Amino acid sequence: MRFLLSLYAPGPYNRNDIEPVTEPQMSLFRGREGHGRSFAKAVSWRTVGTIDTFIISFFVTGKVSLAGAIAVVEVATKITIYYLHERVWAVIPWGHRSQPLN
């Protein structure tokens, strides 16, 4: 953990402003963001990503049905991967401010 705290963190704060990790935050599925927020962010991001995947797949294949199938498959896998990614980042203290900016 000391290594993460020693990294250069751009912004108007310094290393001493970063809160230390407390025991409840050490669990993968506990952090500063609620599960609902992480899930909503995952769904909204995947909506944008799926539209992008569909468009690219359509241009590459020239078939709406194949592009749709590709887009449907990637929705389920990438929502899950993004949610887990968010939960991991929720417990990493690097970059969290100890007090909100006014």
C-alpha positions as CSV (number, residue, x, y, z in Angstrom):
1,M,0.0,0.0,0.0
2,R,2.9,2.4,0.7
3,F,3.8,2.1,-3.0
4,L,0.4,3.3,-4.1
5,L,0.5,6.3,-1.7
6,S,4.0,7.2,-3.0
7,L,2.8,7.5,-6.6
8,Y,2.5,11.0,-8.0
9,A,-1.2,11.9,-7.9
10,P,-1.9,15.0,-10.1
11,G,-4.3,17.5,-8.6
12,P,-4.5,20.2,-6.0
13,Y,-3.8,17.8,-3.1
14,N,-0.8,16.0,-1.8
15,R,-0.1,12.6,-0.4
16,N,-1.1,13.5,3.1
17,D,-4.7,14.3,1.9
18,I,-5.3,10.7,0.9
19,E,-7.2,8.8,3.5
20,P,-5.7,5.6,4.7
21,V,-7.5,2.3,4.0
22,T,-9.7,1.2,6.8
23,E,-10.5,-2.5,7.5
24,P,-14.0,-2.4,6.0
25,Q,-12.6,-0.9,2.7
26,M,-10.2,-3.8,2.3
27,S,-13.0,-6.1,1.1
28,L,-13.4,-6.3,-2.6
29,F,-17.1,-5.4,-2.6
30,R,-17.0,-2.6,0.0
31,G,-15.8,0.8,-0.9
32,R,-16.9,4.4,-1.0
33,E,-19.4,3.9,-3.9
34,G,-22.5,1.9,-3.4
35,H,-23.2,-1.2,-5.4
36,G,-26.2,0.4,-7.1
37,R,-24.0,3.3,-8.3
38,S,-21.4,1.0,-9.7
39,F,-24.0,-1.1,-11.4
40,A,-25.7,2.0,-12.9
41,K,-22.4,3.2,-14.2
42,A,-21.7,-0.2,-15.7
43,V,-25.0,-0.3,-17.5
44,S,-24.8,3.3,-18.9
45,W,-21.3,2.7,-20.1
46,R,-22.2,-0.6,-21.7
47,T,-25.1,1.0,-23.5
48,V,-22.7,3.4,-25.2
49,G,-20.2,0.6,-25.8
50,T,-22.8,-1.7,-27.3
51,I,-24.0,0.9,-29.8
52,D,-20.4,1.4,-30.8
53,T,-19.8,-2.4,-31.1
54,F,-22.9,-2.8,-33.2
55,I,-21.9,0.0,-35.6
56,I,-18.4,-1.3,-36.0
57,S,-19.6,-4.9,-36.4
58,F,-22.1,-3.8,-39.0
59,F,-19.4,-2.0,-41.0
60,V,-17.1,-5.0,-40.8
61,T,-19.7,-7.7,-41.5
62,G,-22.3,-5.9,-43.5
63,K,-25.0,-7.9,-41.7
64,V,-27.4,-6.4,-39.2
65,S,-28.2,-9.9,-37.7
66,L,-24.5,-10.7,-37.1
67,A,-23.7,-7.3,-35.8
68,G,-26.7,-7.6,-33.4
69,A,-25.5,-11.0,-32.2
70,I,-22.0,-9.7,-31.5
71,A,-23.4,-6.7,-29.6
72,V,-25.7,-8.9,-27.4
73,V,-22.9,-11.3,-26.4
74,E,-20.5,-8.5,-25.4
75,V,-23.1,-6.8,-23.3
76,A,-23.3,-9.5,-20.7
77,T,-19.5,-10.1,-20.5
78,K,-18.5,-6.5,-20.4
79,I,-21.1,-5.4,-17.8
80,T,-19.7,-8.0,-15.5
81,I,-16.1,-7.2,-16.1
82,Y,-16.7,-3.4,-15.7
83,Y,-18.6,-3.9,-12.4
84,L,-15.8,-6.0,-11.0
85,H,-13.3,-3.4,-12.2
86,E,-15.3,-0.6,-10.4
87,R,-15.4,-2.5,-7.2
88,V,-11.7,-3.1,-7.2
89,W,-11.0,0.6,-7.8
90,A,-13.5,1.5,-5.0
91,V,-11.2,0.1,-2.4
92,I,-8.0,1.6,-3.8
93,P,-7.2,4.7,-1.7
94,W,-5.0,6.4,-4.2
95,G,-6.6,9.6,-5.4
96,H,-9.3,9.8,-2.8
97,R,-9.5,13.2,-1.1
98,S,-9.9,13.2,2.7
99,Q,-12.2,16.2,2.5
100,P,-14.5,17.3,-0.3
101,L,-13.5,20.4,-2.2
102,N,-15.6,23.5,-1.6
